Amino acid sequence: MQSQSPTADAPDFEVPFDDPEVPFDDCEVPFDDPEVPFDVIVVGAGFAGLYALHRLRESGHRVRVYEAGDSVGGTWYWNRYPGARCDAESLAYSFSFSPELEQEWEWTERYAGQPEILRYIEHVTDRFELRQHIRFNRKVTSAHWDEHAREWRLTTDAGDTARAPVCIMATGCLSVPKVPDIPGIGDYEGPKYLTGRWPHEGVDFSGLRVGIVGTGSSAIQAIPVIAEQAEHLTVFQRTPNFSIPAHNRPLDPDFARAYKEHYREHRRLYQLGLSSGFGDTQIQPSPGGPAAEQVMALDDADFERICDDYWATGGARFTGAIADTLINEAANARVSAYVHKKIRSIVRDPKTADALCPHSHPLGTKRICVDTNYFETYNRANVSLVDLQETPIETANPTGLRTTADSYAFDALVLATGFDAMTGALLGMDIRGEGDVALADAWAEGPRAYLGLMVSGFPNLFTVTGPGSPSVLSNMLVSIEQHIEFILDVMAAMAERDATQVDAEAEAQEAWVAHVREVADATLMPKAGSWYMGANVPGKPRVFMPYAAGVGVYREVCEDVAANGFRGFRFDAPTPAGN
Ligand code: NA7
């Protein structure tokens, strides 16, 4: 077991780290010596931070990773709530950089659960010997750009300081859980569990009266599992969500073997955006034909047949069943009505079924949920739904929650109330760029970044899957790999140019921000009060954050930028002495 003490694995002797006779791995730098810079500091040891670390080490960089948790995994480390599962298929939601890794790892289910994904991440960490470069239990509190030294200086809540010319923020898009602003929530005296910070030892709800607030993805996964244990489960729903059955099942070993024989082709299709990154592993060819059809071209029978095929296949790809679902209100209304019909066919109590049908946003404009027995769970005698649109929560109290209509007492309360998405982790640190400008000020009107990768005025600071990149609209693994590889290319371009500084040009950034907005505005996406828009956090600027044109288009843009001398990036040579 790796020690987490800041000094326990410091070497007994120091090796000059540019001694060509000494293999790189032996060149341990005393990591708590603020006088010794790293080449790169990476913040976060989830999928993004680990891949950055692996690639940077491969290319000979000295890297330090800081991680707030006591092990690797990021989102999959924290989100251990019952039923936590990825909504992209396991064969698609995994690294593609190592053919050996992808061949040797055996996924057991169509959609992997959190424990299996975490085992995979731990395996990758050990297989590629990444752990010794990570300092755990360290939350980065500040990152300041030193203009004269041209390096980032970071501090952690454990008192570490470190510096490096380059800093990569691999801090995740859904890593800052949101405690709901329910009056009196602190007065509740029973145990309270936040889905995004679930206890490692698990929670036994057997025989308990449980309340759960929220009906987003996390709740939709947790509710059926908690309902099986609890004496009674009361669900407090403010906004119903669209959810599609996962039809999760054990992965057929023969199918997995056949799929793995063509792994490279499958990966390439995801990267080019030619097949859904959420996984089309179970369907060849896709239902409805390779190119989905526009809704108005379909008569009722064809429309039903296509939707039935996608519903029976399951998963987030349902949004793509009809080509214009996300751009045409009439198409969306027709697909939404299909889902409403499905909900009503599953949920026996008509009033509950009505309350579960989403009407306040077009389908797909909030993250579509993928479930196992979610709607079926409301047929259980021990589950009840409180529709907060009819009877809002007034207050929490020592025993539970009080709505405008009733009081509810619980033995345990689960808060599945979401995240300060995409910008929360970045703005949670005191990040200061050129002229000591705070990122919080630069983003006061909403996030602005070039390609979702760099923020003008914050040289040598990279964000992974940041605002303005496909990010949460894509399979994160596909986007993470592309981003890290692009960042390495930018760093290689710096080296070629003898530059010590790279920054996004302000004009290029503004043009990209405008383009991201234009693409979003051509869809129905901004019509929902979603966390994509920052709408779930009071006071957060309403800006549609991810890039909605898809990973294929985005990759082409990045390749074109690189082919044109990294258009939009400004490389600076060292300032002459005395300046
Ligand atoms: P989400 O999707 O943001 O869901 C949060 C839920 O909590 C949602 O139903 C909210 O209702 C509800 N909520 C939040 N605050 C309150 C208060 N104060 N009162 C009542 N209900 C509240 O987060 P998840 O963790 O489920 O999923 C996030 C992503 O993780 C998911 O999309 C996947 O990508 C993985 P609202 O809709 O705001 O009315």
Residues whose N, C-alpha, C, O or C-beta is under 5 A from the ligand:
A	BS01	NA7	L174 P180 D181 I182 V213 G214 T215 G216 S217 S218 A219 F236 R238 T239 R367 A416 T417 G418 F419 W531
